[in-house]
Amino acid sequence: MDCRLALPHAQTPSGEWLRLETETGRIESLGDTQVSVPVVLTPHASAVLLCTSQVGPGLPHHKPANELKPTLPPDRPWTIQVVGDALDEGWSPAVGDTVVELPAFRHRAREFQPVSGWEQRDYDDTSWEQVYTVRAGAMFVHASPVLLRGVLPPGAKAIETPLGVTGEYVLCVNGVELDKHLGSPAQPGRIDLSKVTTGLSDVVALETTSHSGPAGLQSPLRVVCGPVQVERLEPWSKWNLPWYCGRVLYRTEIKVPEFDQAQSWFLDLGEVQHYAEVWLNGKLVGTLLWPPYRIELTPHVKKDKNELVLVVSNSLANRFAWDVWGTRGAGKAEPSGLLGPVRLLMTSTGGTK
């Protein structure tokens, strides 16, 4: 969009134009000339306009977008980690294992007949009912066992016990039986998934039964997650997280082969749904809340290897799309995640290199 922005100003009865500096409140005379500035904005973009009659070293230097040169290919491997609430109290790039609650499952009653291959990863469960385990949402009064299937968050390493199951259960991951509970309550601990998971699209299958009262899962599974590598940037729904509301940590390494004081470096994240913190070499560069998702890295860049970490979060809409409670519910899930392309850009005061 190409528009013309009129600066805050007023005209006196004598024809003199006055400009108001909105931050300081100072009024400056512009004589008899009205001032306007052409501004080009992309959809949802914002701009800060600095008005002054002098140009000096203390003012920010404008770097036209057409002088910025991409220095790295946009397609690169990333390490991601679903972080749950691990960053609520404080954060550093060296975050350890995180715990993510898995509430989303497909379910059906077994009706005392075996269901062949239901615990396998490639079983087609699209005809099963979608349920969510918050507030005992997946408890069922059936005179038969209940089958539940869900997709583990990326990087799943373990499932915490005891599970929120009423009665007896058998738990499988990718078709391998890992835990069976018959009788006394399960003790606090963890079910190790390291030998049966691939890191992405791993399926957990849970059969529960109760001889008295409801059967099913009365609270989300608590899944221990670590980092996992992905080959491309995709929406979280592609990683089986359409239900997820929270943060995902993205980590990669960027190399700066040459660096001098005449160069300025920028990071362009492309499309982000919806918010991103940018960290470089362990330092917080800034937070981006709306397009364009571009930020200057110059004070933090060093020659050769640089560790880039992004904390990307989505909106509450994804939770409200399924967590129907009171007057909230029935929302619509939004696309979520870092979609890119992510580019490192460089410009030089002596010309583009």
C-alpha positions as CSV (number, residue, x, y, z in Angstrom):
1,M,0.0,0.0,0.0
2,D,1.4,3.4,-1.0
3,C,-0.1,6.2,1.1
4,R,0.7,9.8,2.1
5,L,1.0,10.4,5.9
6,A,0.2,13.8,7.2
7,L,2.3,14.7,10.2
8,P,0.7,16.1,13.4
9,H,0.4,19.8,12.6
10,A,-1.9,22.8,12.8
11,Q,-2.2,26.1,10.9
12,T,-2.4,29.4,12.7
13,P,-4.7,32.3,11.5
14,S,-1.6,34.0,10.0
15,G,-1.0,31.0,7.7
16,E,2.0,29.6,9.7
17,W,2.1,25.8,10.0
18,L,3.1,24.3,13.4
19,R,4.3,20.8,14.0
20,L,3.7,19.0,17.3
21,E,6.3,16.5,18.4
22,T,4.1,13.9,20.1
23,E,6.7,12.4,22.3
24,T,8.1,15.6,23.8
25,G,5.2,18.0,23.3
26,R,7.5,20.6,21.7
27,I,5.9,22.8,19.0
28,E,8.0,23.8,16.0
29,S,7.3,26.3,13.3
30,L,7.2,25.0,9.7
31,G,6.6,28.4,8.1
32,D,4.0,28.4,5.4
33,T,4.8,24.9,4.1
34,Q,2.7,21.9,4.8
35,V,4.7,18.7,5.3
36,S,3.7,15.3,4.0
37,V,5.7,12.1,3.7
38,P,5.1,9.2,1.3
39,V,5.0,5.9,3.2
40,V,4.9,2.4,1.7
41,L,3.4,-0.3,4.0
42,T,2.8,-4.0,3.6
43,P,-0.5,-5.4,5.0
44,H,-0.5,-5.1,8.9
45,A,2.9,-3.3,8.8
46,S,3.8,-0.4,11.0
47,A,6.4,2.4,10.8
48,V,8.0,4.9,13.1
49,L,8.6,8.3,11.5
50,L,11.3,10.6,13.0
51,C,11.0,14.3,12.0
52,T,14.0,16.6,12.3
53,S,15.6,19.4,10.4
54,Q,19.2,18.1,11.0
55,V,20.9,14.8,10.3
56,G,23.6,13.8,12.7
57,P,25.5,10.7,13.9
58,G,23.1,10.3,16.8
59,L,20.1,9.5,14.5
60,P,19.3,6.1,13.3
61,H,20.5,5.4,9.7
62,H,17.8,4.4,7.2
63,K,18.6,1.3,5.3
64,P,16.4,0.9,2.2
65,A,15.0,-2.6,1.8
66,N,16.3,-2.7,-1.8
67,E,19.9,-2.5,-0.4
68,L,19.5,-5.6,1.7
69,K,21.1,-8.7,0.3
70,P,20.3,-12.2,1.5
71,T,23.4,-14.0,2.7
72,L,22.1,-17.4,3.6
73,P,19.8,-19.9,1.8
74,P,16.3,-19.8,3.3
75,D,15.9,-23.6,3.6
76,R,18.0,-25.0,6.5
77,P,17.5,-27.7,9.2
78,W,16.1,-26.5,12.5
79,T,15.9,-28.1,15.9
80,I,12.6,-27.6,17.6
81,Q,11.2,-28.2,21.1
82,V,7.7,-28.0,22.4
83,V,8.1,-26.2,25.7
84,G,4.8,-26.2,27.4
85,D,4.9,-23.9,30.4
86,A,8.7,-24.3,30.9
87,L,9.3,-20.6,30.0
88,D,6.6,-19.1,32.2
89,E,9.0,-18.2,35.1
90,G,12.2,-17.4,33.1
91,W,14.2,-18.7,30.2
92,S,17.6,-19.2,28.8
93,P,18.7,-20.8,25.5
94,A,19.8,-23.9,27.4
95,V,16.3,-25.1,28.3
96,G,16.3,-28.7,29.4
97,D,13.6,-31.4,29.0
98,T,10.1,-30.0,29.1
99,V,6.7,-31.4,30.1
100,V,3.8,-31.0,27.6
101,E,0.2,-32.1,28.3
102,L,-1.4,-34.1,25.6
103,P,-5.2,-33.7,25.7
104,A,-6.3,-34.8,22.2
105,F,-7.3,-38.3,21.4
106,R,-9.6,-40.3,19.1
107,H,-11.7,-42.9,20.9
108,R,-14.1,-45.8,20.4
109,A,-15.6,-48.6,22.5
110,R,-14.1,-52.0,21.9
111,E,-17.4,-53.8,22.6
112,F,-15.6,-57.0,23.7
113,Q,-14.4,-57.7,20.1
114,P,-10.8,-57.4,19.1
115,V,-9.9,-54.5,16.9
116,S,-7.1,-55.7,14.6
117,G,-4.0,-53.4,14.4
118,W,-5.6,-50.5,16.3
119,E,-2.4,-49.8,18.3
120,Q,-0.2,-49.6,15.2
121,R,1.1,-46.3,13.9
122,D,-0.6,-46.5,10.4
123,Y,-4.0,-47.6,11.6
124,D,-6.8,-45.4,10.1
125,D,-8.8,-43.9,13.0
126,T,-10.5,-41.1,11.1
127,S,-13.9,-42.6,11.8
128,W,-13.3,-42.6,15.6
129,E,-14.7,-39.8,17.7
130,Q,-12.4,-36.9,18.6
131,V,-12.2,-36.2,22.3
132,Y,-10.2,-34.0,24.7
133,T,-9.3,-35.1,28.2
134,V,-9.5,-31.8,30.1
135,R,-12.1,-31.8,32.9
136,A,-12.7,-35.6,32.6
137,G,-13.8,-35.0,29.0
138,A,-12.7,-38.5,27.9
139,M,-14.4,-40.6,30.6
140,F,-17.0,-43.0,29.3
141,V,-19.7,-45.1,30.9
142,H,-19.3,-48.3,28.8
143,A,-19.8,-51.9,29.7
144,S,-16.7,-52.6,27.6
145,P,-13.1,-51.5,27.2
146,V,-12.4,-48.0,25.7
147,L,-9.7,-47.5,23.1
148,L,-7.9,-44.2,22.8
149,R,-5.3,-43.1,20.2
150,G,-3.3,-39.9,20.1
151,V,-0.2,-38.4,18.4
152,L,2.7,-37.6,20.8
153,P,4.2,-34.1,20.7
154,P,7.5,-33.8,18.7
155,G,10.5,-35.0,20.6
156,A,8.6,-37.1,23.1
157,K,11.0,-39.0,25.4
158,A,8.8,-40.3,28.2
159,I,5.3,-40.3,29.7
160,E,4.9,-39.5,33.3
161,T,3.0,-41.9,35.6
162,P,0.6,-42.3,37.3
163,L,-1.7,-41.8,34.3
164,G,-5.1,-40.2,34.8
165,V,-6.8,-43.5,34.1
166,T,-9.7,-45.1,36.0
167,G,-9.4,-48.8,36.3
168,E,-6.9,-51.0,34.3
169,Y,-5.0,-50.1,31.2
170,V,-2.5,-51.2,28.6
171,L,-0.3,-48.5,26.9
172,C,1.4,-48.9,23.5
173,V,3.6,-46.5,21.5
174,N,4.0,-47.2,17.7
175,G,2.5,-50.7,18.3
176,V,4.9,-51.7,21.1
177,E,3.4,-52.4,24.5
178,L,5.3,-50.3,27.1
179,D,3.1,-50.4,30.2
180,K,0.3,-52.5,31.7
181,H,-1.5,-51.7,34.9
182,L,-3.7,-54.3,36.5
183,G,-4.6,-53.9,40.1
184,S,-2.9,-51.6,42.6
185,P,-2.4,-47.9,41.8
186,A,0.6,-47.0,39.5
187,Q,3.5,-45.3,41.3
188,P,5.0,-42.0,40.3
189,G,7.6,-42.5,37.6
190,R,8.2,-42.4,33.8
191,I,7.5,-44.7,30.9
192,D,10.6,-44.5,28.7
193,L,9.9,-44.0,25.0
194,S,13.5,-43.7,23.7
195,K,13.6,-47.1,22.0
196,V,10.3,-46.9,20.1
197,T,9.8,-43.3,19.1
198,T,11.1,-41.5,16.0
199,G,10.6,-37.9,17.2
200,L,7.7,-36.9,14.9
201,S,4.2,-38.4,14.5
202,D,4.6,-41.1,17.1
203,V,1.3,-42.7,18.1
204,V,0.3,-43.6,21.6
205,A,-2.5,-46.2,22.0
206,L,-4.3,-46.7,25.3
207,E,-6.9,-49.3,26.2
208,T,-8.7,-48.8,29.5
209,T,-11.4,-50.8,31.2
210,S,-13.3,-50.5,34.5
211,H,-15.4,-53.2,36.3
212,S,-17.2,-50.5,38.2
213,G,-17.8,-46.9,37.1
214,P,-16.6,-44.9,34.1
215,A,-13.6,-46.0,32.0
216,G,-11.2,-43.7,30.0
217,L,-8.7,-40.9,30.6
218,Q,-9.7,-38.2,33.0
219,S,-6.7,-35.9,32.5
220,P,-4.1,-35.2,29.7
221,L,-1.0,-37.4,29.4
222,R,2.1,-35.6,30.7
223,V,4.7,-36.1,28.0
224,V,8.4,-35.3,28.6
225,C,9.8,-33.7,25.4
226,G,13.3,-32.9,24.2
227,P,14.7,-31.3,21.0
228,V,14.1,-32.9,17.7
229,Q,15.4,-31.9,14.2
230,V,13.1,-31.0,11.4
231,E,14.1,-30.5,7.8
232,R,11.7,-27.7,6.9
233,L,9.5,-25.1,8.5
234,E,5.9,-26.1,8.6
235,P,2.7,-25.1,10.5
236,W,2.3,-26.8,13.8
237,S,-0.7,-28.7,12.4
238,K,1.8,-30.6,10.2
239,W,3.5,-31.8,13.4
240,N,0.2,-33.0,14.8
241,L,-0.2,-30.0,17.1
242,P,-3.5,-28.4,15.8
243,W,-4.7,-28.4,19.4
244,Y,-1.6,-26.8,21.0
245,C,-1.6,-23.4,22.5
246,G,1.8,-22.2,23.7
247,R,5.4,-21.9,22.6
248,V,7.8,-23.8,20.5
249,L,11.5,-23.2,20.6
250,Y,13.4,-23.1,17.3
251,R,17.2,-23.4,17.2
252,T,19.7,-23.1,14.3
253,E,23.2,-22.0,13.6
254,I,24.0,-19.2,11.2
255,K,27.5,-18.4,9.9
256,V,28.8,-14.9,9.1
257,P,31.9,-15.4,7.0
258,E,32.9,-11.7,7.0
259,F,32.1,-8.9,9.4
260,D,33.2,-5.3,9.8
261,Q,31.8,-2.1,11.3
262,A,30.5,-0.9,8.0
263,Q,28.0,-3.7,7.7
264,S,24.6,-4.0,9.2
265,W,22.8,-7.3,9.7
266,F,19.1,-8.0,9.8
267,L,16.9,-11.1,10.4
268,D,13.8,-11.5,8.4
269,L,11.5,-14.3,9.7
270,G,9.0,-14.2,6.8
271,E,5.6,-15.3,8.0
272,V,5.1,-15.9,11.7
273,Q,1.8,-17.1,13.4
274,H,1.8,-15.1,15.6
275,Y,4.6,-13.9,18.0
276,A,8.4,-14.4,18.2
277,E,11.2,-13.7,20.6
278,V,14.6,-13.4,18.9
279,W,17.8,-14.5,20.7
280,L,21.3,-14.5,19.3
281,N,24.3,-15.9,21.0
282,G,22.4,-16.1,24.3
283,K,21.2,-12.5,24.2
284,L,17.6,-11.3,23.7
285,V,17.5,-9.2,20.6
286,G,13.9,-8.3,20.7
287,T,10.2,-9.4,20.5
288,L,8.2,-9.2,17.2
289,L,4.4,-9.0,17.6
290,W,3.2,-8.1,14.1
291,P,4.5,-8.0,10.5
292,P,7.0,-7.3,9.1
293,Y,8.9,-9.7,11.3
294,R,12.3,-8.1,10.7
295,I,14.8,-7.1,13.3
296,E,18.4,-5.8,13.3
297,L,21.1,-8.1,14.7
298,T,24.2,-5.9,14.2
299,P,25.1,-5.3,17.9
300,H,24.9,-9.1,18.6
301,V,26.5,-10.6,15.5
302,K,30.0,-12.1,15.6
303,K,32.2,-13.6,12.9
304,D,31.7,-17.2,11.9
305,K,29.2,-19.2,14.1
306,N,26.2,-17.6,15.7
307,E,23.5,-19.5,17.6
308,L,20.0,-18.3,16.7
309,V,17.1,-19.2,19.0
310,L,13.5,-18.2,18.4
311,V,10.6,-18.6,20.8
312,V,7.4,-18.7,18.7
313,S,3.9,-18.6,20.3
314,N,0.4,-18.7,18.9
315,S,-2.9,-17.3,20.2
316,L,-5.5,-18.7,22.6
317,A,-7.8,-19.3,19.6
318,N,-6.3,-22.8,19.2
319,R,-7.3,-23.7,22.8
320,F,-10.7,-22.2,22.5
321,A,-11.4,-24.1,19.3
322,W,-11.8,-27.3,21.4
323,D,-11.9,-26.3,25.1
324,V,-15.6,-25.5,25.3
325,W,-16.2,-24.2,28.8
326,G,-18.7,-21.6,29.9
327,T,-19.1,-18.7,27.3
328,R,-15.6,-19.2,25.7
329,G,-15.7,-22.3,23.5
330,A,-16.4,-22.9,19.8
331,G,-13.5,-20.7,18.6
332,K,-11.6,-21.3,15.4
333,A,-8.1,-22.6,15.3
334,E,-5.5,-20.3,13.6
335,P,-2.5,-21.4,11.6
336,S,0.4,-21.5,14.0
337,G,4.2,-21.5,14.0
338,L,7.2,-20.1,12.1
339,L,6.5,-20.4,8.4
340,G,9.4,-18.4,7.0
341,P,11.3,-18.2,4.9
342,V,13.9,-17.1,7.4
343,R,16.6,-14.9,5.9
344,L,19.8,-13.2,7.1
345,L,20.2,-9.9,5.4
346,M,23.2,-7.6,5.1
347,T,23.7,-4.0,4.0
348,S,26.9,-1.9,3.9
349,T,27.3,1.8,4.2
350,G,29.8,1.6,1.4
351,G,27.5,-0.3,-0.9
352,T,25.9,-3.8,-0.9
353,K,28.3,-6.7,-0.6
